[in-house]
Amino acid sequence: MKFKKPFCPKSTLFKRSKKTPPNPEIQLTGIKRWQLIEGIKNLHQKSNTSITDGSFHNAIKPALIIGQCFGAMPVSNVISKYPSSLKFTWKSLQSWYAIFVTLSVGWEALLTIYWTFSRHLEFGKMVYLVFYVSNFMSFVCFFSLATNWPDLMMLWHNVEKKLPPYRSKSEKFYLRARMRNIVIIILMLSLIEHILSIISALAIVVDCPRIKNIMKAYYVKSFPQVFSFLPYSTAFGIYIKFIHVTSTFMWTYTDLFIMMISCGLSEKFKLINERMLEDKGKVLIQFKTDDDITGM
């Protein structure tokens, strides 16, 4: 019985090839799936850096951050440079805080309505009524807008990518600087007005013969729609003052937000108009596509 000879590595006909060393350039590393997705997303975001630098989202971002301090526009990730990071969720701290402020203003608006019509009607009471009811409606509208704000900013961003690009760095950051200056000026003037109103109210109640406590006299004089029915306490007075401050801010922020939207739209229309004026009188050549040529 004959046995086959085993394969010999030293045979001249069959030579074992040397193992090629691994190429470090193509060697794969242990990258997790979420790391790969984040890397692709970051690469896509870096490619759009020139667009996002002069975008409307980055220009209105300071106004949104300030608004969230007073319970308006509860959108998450507003600090992010890219509008794709924006999202709205009911479980965020911004949403809970906005709901708390909105319900507080709504409660005081209902109390003001009852105080206005429970006794004889006066013109001075209508000022409180219009102030708190309109601010409550503004809080509700901004909360509703916040639920659609991420989709709106993505739609705005997609339109911006189709517009003519900025040509200089100063032109790119002009909208952001303009909107920042408007926010600072409007809010500073509103703050000065509020401080002067507090000083004026304190000057009136200093010599109040009925209430010796200046702080209590100030709260009772400034918020009669509340302390006409409810007893006064320092903690409760601070809470009512907090509602008044947020309502005063919303009174100004509503106009400021409309100004921000108007500035963003006017800047984009201005950019389009400038590019159209540059092409005025020029001959525009329309190139035929392959489908047009085959159809002839």
C-alpha positions in Angstrom: 0.0 0.0 0.0 1.5 3.3 -1.1 1.0 6.5 0.9 0.9 9.9 -0.6 3.8 12.1 0.4 2.7 15.1 2.5 3.0 18.5 1.1 6.5 19.9 1.6 6.9 23.6 2.0 10.5 23.3 0.8 9.5 21.9 -2.6 10.8 23.8 -5.6 7.4 23.6 -7.3 5.4 25.0 -4.4 6.8 27.9 -2.5 5.0 29.5 0.4 4.6 33.2 -0.2 5.9 35.5 2.5 3.2 37.2 4.7 2.9 40.8 3.6 3.1 43.2 6.5 -0.1 45.1 7.3 -0.5 48.5 5.7 -0.9 51.1 8.5 -2.8 53.4 6.1 -5.6 50.9 5.4 -5.6 49.1 8.8 -9.0 49.4 10.3 -9.5 50.4 13.9 -12.2 49.5 16.3 -14.6 52.4 15.5 -18.0 52.1 17.0 -21.1 52.9 15.0 -22.1 56.0 16.9 -18.5 57.3 16.5 -18.7 56.8 12.8 -22.1 58.6 12.5 -20.8 61.5 14.6 -17.7 61.7 12.5 -19.7 61.9 9.3 -22.0 64.5 10.8 -19.1 66.6 11.9 -17.5 66.3 8.5 -20.7 67.5 6.9 -21.0 70.4 9.4 -17.4 71.5 8.8 -18.1 71.6 5.0 -20.9 74.1 5.7 -18.9 76.3 8.0 -18.8 79.2 5.6 -22.6 79.1 5.3 -23.3 78.8 9.1 -21.0 81.7 10.0 -23.4 84.2 8.4 -26.6 82.3 8.9 -29.7 83.7 10.5 -29.5 81.0 13.3 -26.2 82.3 14.6 -27.4 85.9 14.3 -30.6 85.3 16.4 -28.9 83.0 18.9 -28.2 85.6 21.6 -31.8 86.7 21.5 -33.0 83.1 22.0 -30.6 82.6 24.9 -31.8 85.7 26.7 -35.4 84.8 26.0 -35.0 81.4 27.6 -33.8 83.1 30.8 -37.4 84.5 31.1 -39.3 81.4 29.9 -39.6 82.1 26.2 -38.6 79.9 23.3 -37.8 76.6 25.1 -35.6 75.1 22.4 -32.6 72.8 23.3 -29.1 73.3 21.9 -29.6 76.9 20.9 -25.9 77.5 21.7 -24.9 75.1 18.9 -23.5 76.7 15.7 -25.5 74.4 13.4 -29.3 74.6 13.1 -29.4 70.8 12.7 -28.6 70.4 16.4 -31.8 72.3 17.5 -34.6 70.2 18.9 -37.6 70.6 21.1 -38.5 68.1 23.8 -41.1 68.3 26.6 -38.6 66.7 29.1 -36.0 69.5 28.9 -35.4 72.0 31.7 -36.2 74.8 29.3 -39.7 73.4 28.6 -40.4 72.8 32.3 -39.3 76.3 33.2 -41.3 77.8 30.3 -44.5 75.9 31.4 -44.0 77.2 35.0 -43.7 80.8 33.8 -46.6 80.5 31.4 -48.9 79.1 34.0 -47.8 81.7 36.6 -48.6 84.5 34.2 -51.9 82.9 33.2 -52.9 82.6 36.9 -52.2 86.3 37.4 -54.1 87.1 34.2 -57.2 85.3 35.5 -56.8 87.0 38.9 -56.6 90.4 37.1 -59.7 89.6 35.1 -61.7 88.8 38.2 -60.3 91.9 40.0 -61.2 94.2 37.0 -64.9 93.1 36.7 -65.7 92.1 40.2 -66.1 95.7 41.3 -66.8 99.0 39.6 -64.9 99.3 36.3 -62.1 101.9 36.0 -59.7 102.9 33.3 -56.7 102.2 35.6 -57.7 98.6 35.9 -57.8 98.1 32.2 -54.1 98.8 32.1 -53.4 95.8 34.3 -55.9 93.7 32.3 -54.3 94.4 28.9 -50.8 94.0 30.3 -51.2 90.5 31.8 -53.6 89.0 29.3 -51.5 90.0 26.3 -48.3 88.8 27.9 -49.9 85.4 28.7 -51.0 85.1 25.1 -47.4 86.0 24.0 -46.0 83.2 26.2 -48.4 80.7 24.7 -47.5 81.8 21.2 -43.8 81.6 21.8 -44.2 78.1 23.3 -46.1 77.0 20.3 -43.5 78.5 18.0 -40.7 76.7 19.9 -42.2 73.3 18.9 -41.7 74.1 15.3 -38.6 76.2 15.5 -36.0 73.4 14.7 -37.9 72.6 11.4 -38.3 76.3 10.6 -34.5 76.9 11.1 -33.6 73.9 8.9 -35.9 75.2 6.2 -34.4 78.7 6.5 -30.9 77.2 6.4 -31.6 75.2 3.2 -32.8 78.4 1.6 -29.7 80.2 2.7 -27.5 77.6 1.0 -29.2 78.4 -2.3 -28.7 82.1 -2.0 -25.6 83.9 -3.4 -22.6 83.5 -0.9 -21.0 86.4 1.0 -17.9 87.8 -0.5 -16.2 89.3 2.6 -15.9 88.6 6.2 -17.4 91.9 7.2 -20.4 91.2 5.0 -20.8 87.8 6.5 -20.9 89.0 10.1 -22.9 92.2 9.5 -26.2 90.6 10.3 -25.0 89.1 13.6 -23.5 92.4 14.7 -26.6 94.4 13.7 -28.9 92.1 15.6 -26.6 92.0 18.6 -26.6 95.8 18.8 -30.4 95.9 18.5 -30.8 93.4 21.3 -28.4 95.2 23.7 -30.0 98.7 23.0 -33.6 97.6 23.3 -33.1 95.5 26.4 -31.0 98.1 28.2 -33.6 100.8 27.5 -36.3 98.4 28.8 -34.2 97.7 31.9 -33.7 101.4 32.6 -37.5 102.1 32.2 -38.3 99.2 34.7 -35.8 100.5 37.2 -37.2 104.0 37.0 -40.7 102.7 37.5 -39.6 100.9 40.7 -38.0 104.1 42.0 -41.1 106.0 41.2 -43.3 103.5 43.0 -41.0 103.5 46.0 -41.0 107.3 46.2 -44.8 107.2 46.4 -45.1 104.6 49.2 -42.3 106.0 51.4 -44.6 108.3 53.3 -47.6 105.9 53.3 -49.4 106.4 56.6 -51.3 103.2 56.5 -48.5 100.7 55.9 -45.2 101.4 57.7 -43.2 98.6 56.0 -41.9 100.1 52.8 -41.5 96.7 51.1 -45.0 95.7 51.9 -46.4 99.1 50.9 -44.6 98.8 47.6 -46.1 95.3 46.8 -49.6 96.3 47.9 -49.5 99.5 45.9 -48.0 97.9 42.7 -50.1 94.7 42.6 -53.6 95.5 43.9 -55.1 92.8 41.7 -53.3 90.2 43.9 -53.2 91.6 47.4 -56.8 92.8 47.3 -57.8 89.2 47.8 -54.7 87.3 49.1 -52.7 88.0 52.3 -49.2 89.5 52.0 -46.0 87.7 52.7 -42.4 88.4 51.7 -41.9 85.1 49.8 -45.3 85.5 48.1 -44.4 89.1 47.2 -41.1 88.0 45.6 -43.0 85.5 43.5 -45.5 88.1 42.3 -42.6 90.4 41.5 -40.9 87.6 39.5 -44.1 87.2 37.4 -44.2 90.9 36.9 -40.5 91.0 35.7 -41.1 88.1 33.2 -44.2 89.8 31.9 -42.4 93.1 31.5 -39.6 91.3 29.6 -42.2 89.6 27.3 -43.8 93.0 26.7 -40.5 94.1 25.1 -39.3 90.7 23.8 -42.4 90.4 21.5 -41.5 93.5 19.6 -37.8 92.6 19.7 -38.4 89.2 18.2 -40.4 90.7 15.3 -37.5 93.1 14.7 -35.1 90.2 14.6 -37.2 88.3 12.0 -37.5 91.5 9.9 -33.8 92.1 10.0 -33.1 88.6 8.8 -35.5 88.8 5.9 -34.4 92.3 4.9 -30.7 91.2 4.9 -31.4 88.3 2.6 -33.5 90.4 0.2 -30.8 93.0 0.2 -28.2 90.4 -0.8 -30.3 89.1 -3.6 -31.0 92.7 -4.8 -27.3 93.5 -4.9 -26.5 90.4 -6.9 -29.3 91.2 -9.4 -28.0 94.8 -9.8 -24.6 93.5 -10.6 -26.0 91.3 -13.4 -28.2 94.1 -14.8 -27.5 94.6 -18.5 -25.5 91.4 -18.8 -26.3 88.7 -21.3 -27.3 85.5 -19.6 -26.6 82.4 -21.6 -28.8 79.4 -21.0 -27.0 76.1 -21.7 -29.1 73.3 -23.1 -29.2 70.0 -21.3 -28.8 66.6 -22.9 -32.5 66.0 -22.8 -33.1 69.2 -24.7 -30.6 68.2 -27.4 -32.0 64.7 -27.9 -35.5 66.1 -28.1 -34.6 68.4 -31.0 
